Amino acid sequence: MSTTDQHDYVSAVFMHLLQPIADLCDRMLQLSSGEPNEVQTSPLENAYAISVIALAAFLLEGACGRARYISASHPKQSTPASTLRDFGAKTLAEKIEEIFVVRDAIAHAHLWKAKILWTQNDLRFAEPPARVPGYGDTKFDKVVDLNSRTTRQLKLDVFPNRIHRRTAIIVLKESSNALQFLESKGRHFVYLTPKDVSVGGKLIPFYQWVRELAA
C-alpha cells in the first residue's frame, strides 16, 4: 500500500469501553449479594452499579451517534431512543429511554429528601421520599412510577442510593440488544460480534458474556 493512499476514517471510541464495563461488572458480582433494603444498597455495590450503567450509556450513545452519522438520514443530536425509533425499533426504544432516565439520575446527581427509620433491623422510609424540585424532566415523569421509584417497564431503580446489581445487569442486557439491533442494520454502524472481553482469565465474546449474566 502506498503511503499516499487515503482512506475514510470516522472516529469512535465506544467499543473501547467493553473491557472496562466487564471489569467493573465482574468486580461488582464478586461482592456478597443480597437484596437492598427500601432505601439503599451497600455503598460499594452502588458504586460499581452506577459506574457500569454510566459506561453502558456511553457505549450506546457512541454507537447511536456513529449510526446516525453514517446513515446520514437522522439528526446528529438525536437521543439513542429516538435513533432506535427512526430505525424502526419502537419497543426497544422505549426500554432504552428508561435506561437514560436512570443514567440522568446518576449523571445529574438527582437529590431526594426523606425521613427514614429502622424497623426490625431494616432501613425503611418513614414516609414516601420526595424528589427535590428541579431534578428530572418530562422523560422522567413519563417512565417512572413514583410509588416504587422504578421505571414502569424494566423496573429499574431511579432512587440513586438503591441502584444495585439487578438494575446494572438489566441495563447491560437491554443495551446489548440495542447494539445488536444496530449491527443488524449494518456492520458499518457497529460491529461488536467479534469483540471479546476477558473475564476470570478467559476470553468470552462480549454479547455472549452479557447474555449469560444473571440479573
SETORVO-923399 format. One record per residue (C-alpha): residue number from 1; residue in three letters; x, y negated, z. Coordinates in pm, 1 decimal. Each point is the difference from the previous one (the first is absolute). Example, Ala and Ser with C-alpha at 12.3 -4.5 7.8 and 13.67 -1.06 7.14 Angstrom:
SETORVO-923399
SITE num residuo       px       py       pz
SITE   1     ALA   1230.0    450.0    780.0
SITE   2     SER    137.0   -344.0    -66.0
This chain:
SETORVO-923399
SITE num residuo       px       py       pz
SITE   1     MET      0.0      0.0      0.0
SITE   2     SER    138.7   -338.3    -95.3
SITE   3     THR     59.1   -250.0    278.9
SITE   4     THR   -208.0   -244.8   -203.5
SITE   5     ASP   -312.7    221.4     -3.4
SITE   6     GLN   -290.3   -166.4    176.6
SITE   7     HIS   -285.9    168.3    185.5
SITE   8     ASP   -311.0   -131.4    173.0
SITE   9     TYR     19.4      1.9    379.8
SITE  10     VAL   -284.3    -68.0    242.5
SITE  11     SER    115.0    -29.1    359.7
SITE  12     ALA   -170.2    220.9    256.5
SITE  13     VAL    109.2    102.3    349.4
SITE  14     PHE   -314.2    171.5    125.5
SITE  15     MET    134.6    348.8    -71.3
SITE  16     HIS    294.4    -72.8    229.7
SITE  17     LEU   -243.0      6.8    293.4
SITE  18     LEU    -77.6    371.9    -23.6
SITE  19     GLN    284.5    121.0    221.9
SITE  20     PRO    -38.7   -271.6    266.6
SITE  21     ILE   -370.4     85.1     19.8
SITE  22     ALA     81.0    370.0     39.1
SITE  23     ASP    265.1    -75.3    264.5
SITE  24     LEU   -235.8   -211.9    209.4
SITE  25     CYS   -288.8    244.5    -33.5
SITE  26     ASP    219.7    294.3     96.3
SITE  27     ARG    120.6   -185.8    309.7
SITE  28     MET   -360.3    -84.6     90.1
SITE  29     LEU   -109.8    361.7    -31.3
SITE  30     GLN    281.8    114.4    227.7
SITE  31     LEU   -154.0   -198.0    286.1
SITE  32     SER   -225.6    184.3    243.3
SITE  33     SER   -350.1    -16.3   -142.2
SITE  34     GLY   -321.7    -94.6    170.8
SITE  35     GLU   -316.5   -189.7    -82.1
SITE  36     PRO     37.7   -365.8     95.6
SITE  37     ASN   -232.7   -142.7    260.6
SITE  38     GLU   -264.2   -255.5    -91.2
SITE  39     VAL    243.3   -288.7     24.4
SITE  40     GLN    339.3    116.9   -125.2
SITE  41     THR    234.6    274.0   -105.5
SITE  42     SER    354.8     29.4    132.7
SITE  43     PRO    215.3   -302.6    -92.8
SITE  44     LEU    252.9    217.8   -185.3
SITE  45     GLU   -258.9    184.1   -207.5
SITE  46     ASN   -167.8   -331.2    -74.2
SITE  47     ALA    331.6   -144.0   -116.6
SITE  48     TYR     65.8    284.9   -241.6
SITE  49     ALA   -360.7     10.8   -122.3
SITE  50     ILE    -20.3   -369.2    -85.8
SITE  51     SER    341.2     18.5   -169.8
SITE  52     VAL   -111.4    294.0   -217.1
SITE  53     ILE   -320.6   -183.5    -92.1
SITE  54     ALA    183.7   -320.2    -88.2
SITE  55     LEU    247.6    179.4   -227.2
SITE  56     ALA   -279.2    205.0   -161.7
SITE  57     ALA   -178.4   -327.5    -80.6
SITE  58     PHE    322.2   -144.3   -147.1
SITE  59     LEU     39.9    317.6   -207.0
SITE  60     LEU   -351.0    -19.2   -138.2
SITE  61     GLU      9.4   -374.1    -60.9
SITE  62     GLY    324.2     35.9   -193.6
SITE  63     ALA   -137.1    279.4   -216.2
SITE  64     CYS   -319.9   -190.6    -72.9
SITE  65     GLY    193.3   -314.9    -85.1
SITE  66     ARG    214.0    190.9   -247.9
SITE  67     ALA   -306.2    165.4   -153.9
SITE  68     ARG   -170.2   -337.3    -43.2
SITE  69     TYR    307.1   -150.5   -164.3
SITE  70     ILE     65.2    286.5   -238.3
SITE  71     SER   -364.8     37.9    -99.9
SITE  72     ALA     -9.1   -376.8    -69.0
SITE  73     SER   -375.9     15.1     43.3
SITE  74     HIS    -56.3    -91.6    365.1
SITE  75     PRO     67.8   -316.4    203.9
SITE  76     LYS    345.6     -3.0    154.6
SITE  77     GLN   -135.8    -99.6    341.7
SITE  78     SER   -264.9    272.6     26.0
SITE  79     THR    -12.4    203.5    319.2
SITE  80     PRO     71.9    374.3     -8.6
SITE  81     ALA   -371.7     68.3     52.9
SITE  82     SER   -105.0   -222.2   -290.4
SITE  83     THR    275.7    150.7   -215.2
SITE  84     LEU   -139.1    348.7     58.8
SITE  85     ARG   -352.2   -123.0    -76.5
SITE  86     ASP    124.9   -148.4   -325.7
SITE  87     PHE    148.2    338.3    -89.5
SITE  88     GLY   -336.0    166.9     72.5
SITE  89     ALA     61.5    148.5    348.2
SITE  90     LYS   -280.3   -168.8    196.2
SITE  91     THR    -28.6    259.3    279.0
SITE  92     LEU    374.8     10.2     51.6
SITE  93     ALA     12.0   -380.5     -2.5
SITE  94     GLU   -244.7    -14.2    291.9
SITE  95     LYS    231.1    219.6    208.6
SITE  96     ILE    305.0   -204.6    -92.1
SITE  97     GLU   -183.3   -316.6    102.0
SITE  98     GLU    -38.4    149.4    347.4
SITE  99     ILE    371.3     74.0     11.9
SITE 100     PHE     82.0   -363.0    -73.8
SITE 101     VAL   -234.4   -115.6    273.9
SITE 102     VAL    212.3    204.9    241.5
SITE 103     ARG    315.6   -136.5   -159.1
SITE 104     ASP   -130.8   -353.5     54.8
SITE 105     ALA    -76.1     78.2    364.2
SITE 106     ILE    366.7     97.7     37.1
SITE 107     ALA    165.2   -259.0   -223.3
SITE 108     HIS   -211.5   -291.6    124.6
SITE 109     ALA     24.6    114.8    364.0
SITE 110     HIS   -374.0      1.9     64.7
SITE 111     LEU    -78.0    -99.1    357.9
SITE 112     TRP   -285.8    139.2    208.3
SITE 113     LYS   -107.6    -85.9    355.1
SITE 114     ALA   -157.0    244.2    243.2
SITE 115     LYS    -46.3     98.3    361.3
SITE 116     ILE    132.7    348.6     74.6
SITE 117     LEU    -20.0    244.7    288.6
SITE 118     TRP    131.8    338.2    107.3
SITE 119     THR   -262.6    273.8     29.6
SITE 120     GLN    102.9    356.0     91.5
SITE 121     ASN    358.8    -67.2   -106.1
SITE 122     ASP   -123.1   -133.7   -333.1
SITE 123     LEU     39.3   -357.2   -124.7
SITE 124     ARG   -328.6   -134.3   -134.0
SITE 125     PHE   -166.2   -325.0    -99.1
SITE 126     ALA   -217.6   -147.2    272.7
SITE 127     GLU   -190.6   -172.2   -278.8
SITE 128     PRO     32.9     -0.1   -379.3
SITE 129     PRO    314.5   -185.7   -107.7
SITE 130     ALA    -36.7   -315.8   -206.8
SITE 131     ARG    217.4    -91.3   -295.6
SITE 132     VAL    151.5   -344.8     45.8
SITE 133     PRO   -157.5   -249.1   -246.8
SITE 134     GLY    213.2    -58.7   -307.5
SITE 135     TYR    119.1    358.3    -35.5
SITE 136     GLY   -145.7    212.6   -277.0
SITE 137     ASP   -179.1    -97.9   -319.3
SITE 138     THR   -301.7     95.2   -210.7
SITE 139     LYS    171.4    325.2    -94.0
SITE 140     PHE     32.3     86.5    369.0
SITE 141     ASP   -365.6    -82.9     64.8
SITE 142     LYS   -102.5    217.4   -293.3
SITE 143     VAL    182.3    321.5     88.3
SITE 144     VAL     32.8      1.1    381.5
SITE 145     ASP   -247.5    136.0    253.3
SITE 146     LEU     51.8   -227.2    299.7
SITE 147     ASN   -159.4    247.5    239.4
SITE 148     SER    266.7    263.7    -67.3
SITE 149     ARG    268.5   -243.0   -117.3
SITE 150     THR     69.9    226.9   -294.5
SITE 151     THR    -58.8    -25.5   -372.3
SITE 152     ARG   -334.1    136.5   -111.9
SITE 153     GLN    114.4    265.0   -247.1
SITE 154     LEU    344.8    126.0    102.1
SITE 155     LYS    -41.9    -75.2    373.3
SITE 156     LEU    334.5   -178.8     16.2
SITE 157     ASP     77.8   -187.3    321.4
SITE 158     VAL     12.4   -377.0    -36.1
SITE 159     PHE     54.0    -76.9    369.1
SITE 160     PRO    379.0    -46.1    -29.3
SITE 161     ASN    111.3    170.9    322.9
SITE 162     ARG   -203.1    313.0    -75.7
SITE 163     ILE    140.8     60.7   -349.2
SITE 164     HIS    153.8    345.7     26.7
SITE 165     ARG    116.4    298.2   -206.0
SITE 166     ARG   -341.9     96.2   -135.4
SITE 167     THR    -51.2   -341.8   -158.5
SITE 168     ALA    355.7     -1.0   -136.8
SITE 169     ILE    -36.3    344.2   -159.8
SITE 170     ILE   -335.8    -79.6   -159.0
SITE 171     VAL    152.1   -319.4   -141.1
SITE 172     LEU    282.3    205.8   -150.7
SITE 173     LYS   -237.0    255.2   -150.8
SITE 174     GLU   -229.8   -258.0   -158.8
SITE 175     SER    295.7   -205.5   -123.6
SITE 176     SER    143.1    315.6   -157.3
SITE 177     ASN   -335.5     64.0   -171.1
SITE 178     ALA      8.2   -352.2   -142.1
SITE 179     LEU    358.6     39.4   -121.5
SITE 180     GLN    -83.5    328.9   -169.8
SITE 181     PHE   -300.5   -162.5   -164.8
SITE 182     LEU    218.1   -278.7   -142.4
SITE 183     GLU    249.5    261.7   -113.8
SITE 184     SER   -280.4    182.1   -181.3
SITE 185     LYS    -68.2   -321.2   -191.1
SITE 186     GLY    360.5    -23.5   -113.4
SITE 187     ARG    341.9    104.1    124.7
SITE 188     HIS    127.9   -336.9   -109.8
SITE 189     PHE   -211.2   -146.3    283.5
SITE 190     VAL    129.7    226.7    275.2
SITE 191     TYR    169.9    339.5     -9.3
SITE 192     LEU     60.6    150.5    342.1
SITE 193     THR    -67.8    366.4    -81.2
SITE 194     PRO    373.1     85.3    -28.8
SITE 195     LYS     91.7   -198.1    312.5
SITE 196     ASP    102.4    197.9    309.0
SITE 197     VAL     30.5   -101.0    363.6
SITE 198     SER    230.5    161.1    253.8
SITE 199     VAL   -188.5    125.3    305.7
SITE 200     GLY    151.9    234.2    256.7
SITE 201     GLY    304.3     50.9   -218.9
SITE 202     LYS   -209.2    115.8   -296.8
SITE 203     LEU    -87.9   -175.7   -323.9
SITE 204     ILE   -374.3     -3.8    -63.1
SITE 205     PRO   -190.5   -168.1   -285.5
SITE 206     PHE   -149.0   -319.7    140.6
SITE 207     TYR   -356.5     76.4   -105.2
SITE 208     GLN     22.8    351.8    147.0
SITE 209     TRP    138.8   -131.1    326.7
SITE 210     VAL   -288.3   -245.8     35.9
SITE 211     ARG   -256.5    263.9    -97.1
SITE 212     GLU    124.5    234.4    273.0
SITE 213     LEU    -11.7   -258.4    279.2
SITE 214     ALA   -262.8     83.3    262.8
SITE 215     ALA   -206.4   -298.2    113.7
